[in-house]
Structure formats: structure tokens, C-alpha cells
Amino acid sequence: MKKIWTKILICCMVLMAVVPSAVMADTGITGKQTISIVFSHDMHSHLEKFPKIRTVVKEKKKQDKATFVLDAGDFSMGTPYQTIFTSQASELRMMGAAGFDVTTLGNHEFDYRSKGLAQMLNQAKKSKEKLPEMVIANIDWKKTLADSDLKEDGENLKAALENYGYQDYTVVERGGAKIAVFGIFGKESASYAPESGTYFEDPVDTAKQVVDDIKAHEKVDMIVCVSHSGTNENDPDKSEDEILAREVDGIDLIISGHSHTELPEPIVVGDTVIASAGQYNDNLGSVTFEYKDGKYQMNKYKLLPLDKNVKDDKAMLALEEEFKDSVDEEYFSKFGYRWDSVLTRNTIDFTGIDTFGAEQGEDTLGNLIADSYIYGVKQAEGQDYETVDVAVAPAGVIRGSFDKGRITAADAFNALSLGTGKDGIAGYPLVSVYLTGAELKLAAEIDISVSNIMEPARLYFSGLHYAYNPHRLILNRAYDIMIADKDGKLTEPEDDKLYRVVADLYSAQMLGTVNSMSYGLLSVMPKDKDGNEIENFEDYIIYNKNGSELKEWYALASYLDDFKGGQVPEKYSQAEGRKVLEDSWSPINLLKSPNKFFWIIIAAVALVLSVLALIIILIVKLVRRIRYGKGTIRKKDMMFSRR
């Protein structure tokens, strides 16, 4: 009898061990106690922080073997390291060496266009080094390859991605845990990459399909999306990753890139956690999930500053130094500089890049950069120089500021580090276009009225001065708009006269889309000197005497390099009256110098009020007629009268 009970007990114990594991297998959940995710996004080639990243990653993996390291795109473009993007693939190779498992593409990976991105991916694969896996699910290959203008480059990009080993999603297993990771390219990201030569499918529709595929074919503990879409605290309708979390069931975690958001606490939408760590490798993010009540739930969330308190990994320092030498050899030498070439010294407290453009108004950093454009054109054209009336530098292309002390060639590059030119060489070139006086006035209005809801459109001018009042009607807030000549004399621009304007290539292209983006309400059409509308802005790139493109960063560097006394002039320590705030409720100020939008809005309001008044009058007449007048409605004639 005793032997029988012993056998029964053993059978029960076996069943207790087997049944839970069977259930886990059906659901895909391993039941591993904790899963840790270390994450980044919007690194923008800040490889100088990678020795610290490697230190943090190694420590995290010691603490929890089920630690995964993910990135949500825009890993490139922002420091001189991007100049060896196509030849060295320095960003992906550093990410692999630092221990990243998965990354995705952001809009700035397309700054070298699809051709340059393909070259970089092939170069990374050619290195035969450890690399992060690449996931991106919503490239519309069918539409891209069907476009005859995009087909060749599209095929090259597709082949390069396939050679790299990209997938819609991947499954990563470590420390007894398995997670599925898929990549999404957001709508705004696509609009910010006008030269990508690539179409993208709807992010939400794609995500639904990918999550369904993962659930149908994989057994994983968690589903993570590395999304280059971003969040927007000011406009919920544009907060793409919050929309993604709300519309797509089954995503446990979204690593949200693109908007450079730093979330001290995560956003939680239903069962989905949205995490963001900021920009430029200032922080790594860390989020830990704990298995509880049959599923993984967020347990801890923390941002980890990559500051002086974090030790540098020596092997990563050596690798970074190798890439730095390559930048000097392959890029800076072409311009007569080295990475550490000192251009000037600075004693001024310029606005830090983290807050630059956050508030409306004049900014001395913006003034300095816009002034440098005109200086650069003068030097490039020499005796053939034609007067530049206005230079414009949007906040969206300014990526770095200047600390006190030495300003180097690398610092100048960091400030204006985006893009490439027609030559395929890093750095946007300056272009020359013409706008009418009426369009310059509209540009001032775009800065004042539009940039409050779209900060990258914040504009900084050299040569254009104006006052503004935030209490005036929208699209009628800028007034007293003047052009300053070389002697500082201010005159009002003539509406029909053409004025020469200099901007970087990307900004000029985006300026040309204002009409379509505003559905024809705002019309700014860049023209050539004869008044013909520009179709290809690359035909209007400004060149140096040696035939090279005038890069915007080089215009800035040469301007800084030419300062007398080797120091930034004191005039950049304070505002010069280029944008004057008049915060007034005075009727005189509110109604001063009305533009056409003022009258359009007034007419629209008057029309609405007239219609409302007419409706009220008709209602009053009808009521009076029913109560007192001729044709009184009798009860038996009423549709719903009792019988």
C-alpha cells in the first residue's frame, strides 16, 4: 500500500512540473522573473558617449542576464563621425561593439539619400564585425519600385537591406527570456526625409499586421516596437506613438524615437508602456518588466545619465579614436581643418541646444549662424558677389550650440551637421533663391504664427527685422517688417520686388512645400533671379572658387575663424532688435498694419455672425407667427397631434 501511495505522489509531482510548462509553451511566456530593456534613440552620431554606453550595458547584463539593448533610430547625423557614414559605417559598428541587439531606421539615416544608406549598410556588413539587427516593417517596396524615378536606387537599397539581414521583426533570446522586436517608420519622419526616395506604408496598419504575425508564429514573452515616430505633448493628434499604442493591441513596450523626448516617467496607454530617453546619448533608458499575474508588467523605469560619473570602457575609447582619425583624413583635411582646429574663443552664454528654439523671439546663436551664411557667400563669390538681402536659418537645422572657451572645427560642424549636397559629401550646401517682398513678410509671419506649433520652423534671419505681438490675430502677428542694408538702414520691402535670399538646401526645399502643406493658404514660392519658379534646388547651390559646394557648416567655421582678436564679438551677447516683442493689448497695437489674413479672418467672422443673426431672426419670426400671427398652426394640423 505504501509503495502505491509513493507512486501516486511521484506521478502528481511530475504532472505539477509538466502542466505549467505546457501552458507556458502555448502562451509563449517563459515565466522568467524579470526582463530588462536598455534603450536609446536619436543618438545622432554622438559616438563620444559609446565608451560610457558599453560600461552601462556590461553592468546591466551582469545584474540581469535577460537584458536586451535596443535603439529606435536616427543613430546617425549630428557630429563629424557622420562624415564617414558611407565609407566606415562607424555608427552601426560602434553599436555592435557596445552590445546593441536591435535598431531601426530614422529619417536622418536617409540624409545621404537611399543610395548613401545602401552604401553604409553594405560597408557595415563588409566589416564582418558584430552588428545590431535591423528591423523596419513599413517600407512600401511595391510602390517605391513601381516609381520609375525611384526604381534603381530603391532596388539598391532593398538589396543592401537584405544583404544586411533586415527583417520586419526579429526574436531575440537571452537569459531564458525571448522578446520579439519590430520597427516602425513614422508619418512625420517620412515627411522629414524629402530626399529618401522611399515610400512607407501606414504605421498603424502595418503594426497591427506584424503583431498578428508574431502572435501566430512566435512564442515570446514580450512584443517590443522600436518606433521612429515620436510623441507630442502639445498636440495629441500628432503624438504618433501614443496613437500607435491606442490603436494596436498586444504591444508591451514602445521605444519612441524621432521627437527627442526625454520622459522622466513613461507614458502608459492601456497595457502599453512608451519610453523615451532624450537625445544625443545624454542618457540611456532602462525599463524592467516583472512576471506577475500571468504576464509581464513594468516594474522599474529609469533614465541613466551618461555623465562623468560613468567610467569609459577602454576598448571603446580606442575604437572611437580610430574613427576620429578617419574623419580627419577623409573629411576635415578637404577643408583645411582638423577635428580639434581652434577657430576662435567664446565668452558668451549662448542658448544651449536642449532649449534652443523652444521659445519665440530673437536668439543670438541664431543671429550668429544666419550672419555666417552671408559672410560665406561673400567669400565664395569674391569679386562676383551679388548682394544677399536676407539669410535664414531654421531652428530645425541647428543641432549644436557653443560653450564658453575654445570653438573648434568639430564644434562648428556639430552646429550645422545635417545632410549632404549634390556632391554626396556631408553637410548641406547653401543655395541662392529669390523671394518677393510680400513673401518675405509672409516668412516673418510663418515664424511668429506657425512655429509655435512646429518648433523646427522657428526662423532666425540676417537682414530681416520685425516686431510681433502674440495677442494679435493668428497670421497677422508680425508687422513693421523691414530689410536692413549693409549699413544697417531699414526699409520696408516692396511687395512685388525680388530679394536675394540664402538658406541651406534642405530649408529651401521645405520652404517650397509651404504652399501644399497649408493647402494654398500660405504661398512662398522660391524663384530664380528672373522670377521663374524653382523646380530643382540643387541647380542653385552656391560654389566656392575651387568648384566645391559651399557647405553651411564651413560658412560658419570660416566666419568664426575670421573674428578679429580671435574672439566672438560682444554684439552676440545680446539681442539686436531683429525680432521685437510688443506684448500689448492696446487696440492701436492690435489693429496696426493689418495684412490680408486679418481681413480674411474678419470677413469670415462677420459672415458667421451674419448667418447666426439671420437664423435668430428667422426663429424669432417663426415663434411670433406661431403664437400671435396669421396662419397660426392648429393642433389638429400638427404632425404629432393626438387623435
Secondary structure as GFF3:
##gff-version 3
##sequence-region A 1 643
A	DSSP	alpha_helix	2	27	.	.	.	ID=ss1
A	DSSP	beta_strand	34	40	.	.	.	ID=ss2
A	DSSP	three_ten_helix	47	49	.	.	.	ID=ss3
A	DSSP	alpha_helix	50	63	.	.	.	ID=ss4
A	DSSP	beta_strand	67	71	.	.	.	ID=ss5
A	DSSP	three_ten_helix	80	84	.	.	.	ID=ss6
A	DSSP	alpha_helix	85	88	.	.	.	ID=ss7
A	DSSP	alpha_helix	90	98	.	.	.	ID=ss8
A	DSSP	beta_strand	102	103	.	.	.	ID=ss9
A	DSSP	three_ten_helix	107	110	.	.	.	ID=ss10
A	DSSP	alpha_helix	113	126	.	.	.	ID=ss11
A	DSSP	beta_strand	133	134	.	.	.	ID=ss12
A	DSSP	alpha_helix	141	146	.	.	.	ID=ss13
A	DSSP	alpha_helix	151	164	.	.	.	ID=ss14
A	DSSP	beta_strand	169	174	.	.	.	ID=ss15
A	DSSP	beta_strand	177	185	.	.	.	ID=ss16
A	DSSP	alpha_helix	187	191	.	.	.	ID=ss17
A	DSSP	alpha_helix	203	217	.	.	.	ID=ss18
A	DSSP	beta_strand	222	228	.	.	.	ID=ss19
A	DSSP	three_ten_helix	236	238	.	.	.	ID=ss20
A	DSSP	alpha_helix	240	247	.	.	.	ID=ss21
A	DSSP	beta_strand	253	257	.	.	.	ID=ss22
A	DSSP	beta_strand	267	269	.	.	.	ID=ss23
A	DSSP	beta_strand	272	275	.	.	.	ID=ss24
A	DSSP	beta_strand	283	292	.	.	.	ID=ss25
A	DSSP	beta_strand	295	305	.	.	.	ID=ss26
A	DSSP	alpha_helix	314	330	.	.	.	ID=ss27
A	DSSP	three_ten_helix	332	335	.	.	.	ID=ss28
A	DSSP	beta_strand	342	346	.	.	.	ID=ss29
A	DSSP	alpha_helix	364	381	.	.	.	ID=ss30
A	DSSP	three_ten_helix	382	384	.	.	.	ID=ss31
A	DSSP	beta_strand	390	394	.	.	.	ID=ss32
A	DSSP	three_ten_helix	395	397	.	.	.	ID=ss33
A	DSSP	beta_strand	405	408	.	.	.	ID=ss34
A	DSSP	alpha_helix	409	415	.	.	.	ID=ss35
A	DSSP	beta_strand	430	436	.	.	.	ID=ss36
A	DSSP	alpha_helix	437	445	.	.	.	ID=ss37
A	DSSP	pi_helix	446	450	.	.	.	ID=ss38
A	DSSP	three_ten_helix	455	457	.	.	.	ID=ss39
A	DSSP	beta_strand	459	462	.	.	.	ID=ss40
A	DSSP	beta_strand	464	468	.	.	.	ID=ss41
A	DSSP	beta_strand	478	484	.	.	.	ID=ss42
A	DSSP	beta_strand	490	491	.	.	.	ID=ss43
A	DSSP	beta_strand	498	504	.	.	.	ID=ss44
A	DSSP	alpha_helix	505	511	.	.	.	ID=ss45
A	DSSP	alpha_helix	514	517	.	.	.	ID=ss46
A	DSSP	three_ten_helix	537	540	.	.	.	ID=ss47
A	DSSP	alpha_helix	552	561	.	.	.	ID=ss48
A	DSSP	three_ten_helix	564	566	.	.	.	ID=ss49
A	DSSP	three_ten_helix	570	573	.	.	.	ID=ss50
A	DSSP	beta_strand	579	581	.	.	.	ID=ss51
A	DSSP	alpha_helix	587	591	.	.	.	ID=ss52
A	DSSP	alpha_helix	596	627	.	.	.	ID=ss53
A	DSSP	three_ten_helix	635	637	.	.	.	ID=ss54
###
